[in-house]
Amino acid sequence: MKKKTRVVDIVADIATPICKAQNLELVDVEFVKEGPHRYLRLTIDKEEGVSLDDCEAVSRALNEELDRLDPIEENYFLEVTSPGVERELKRDVDFKKFAGKTVQVKLYQAISGQKVIEGILVGLKDGYILVETGGKTIEIPKDKASTVKLLVTFDNN
């Protein structure tokens, strides 16, 4: 078995049981450099939404484990956050969970002259994101999408 060396994989292994113990789902782990600083950013979720107390509890428990195990050599800031209402869809399960919702798909390269496609998410099938827009379903190769996120829409009635 190959030893895990990517920080995000190591942290996901540590954070997953911490989240599960608090009835939370670990949605994403990022380890990024922004300006001169590094950020270890975890996104957590639960059906009824994440509270500040949830974020704090995961942050404290994870911080203790990271201090104990010391798997990250660099200095970093730890952030635990909710995905928010305009959450990014990254995992295949997200495309099933949020089918029927309005999404915005940003593309690396234009498809039919468009680099941004908005519509109703139908789902994910065989590596293609299916979005209904203008009365037709568009198939977008998942690897051609830079981001896919939920859009909040307001009814004007």
Secondary structure, DSSP 8 states (H G I E B T S, - for coil): ------HHHHHHHHHHHHHHHTT-EEEEEEEEEETTEEEEEEEEE-TT---HHHHHHHHHHHHHHHHHH----S--EEEEE---TT-B--SHHHHHHTTTSEEEEEEEEEETTEEEEEEEEEEEETTEEEEEETTEEEEEEGGGEEEEEE-------
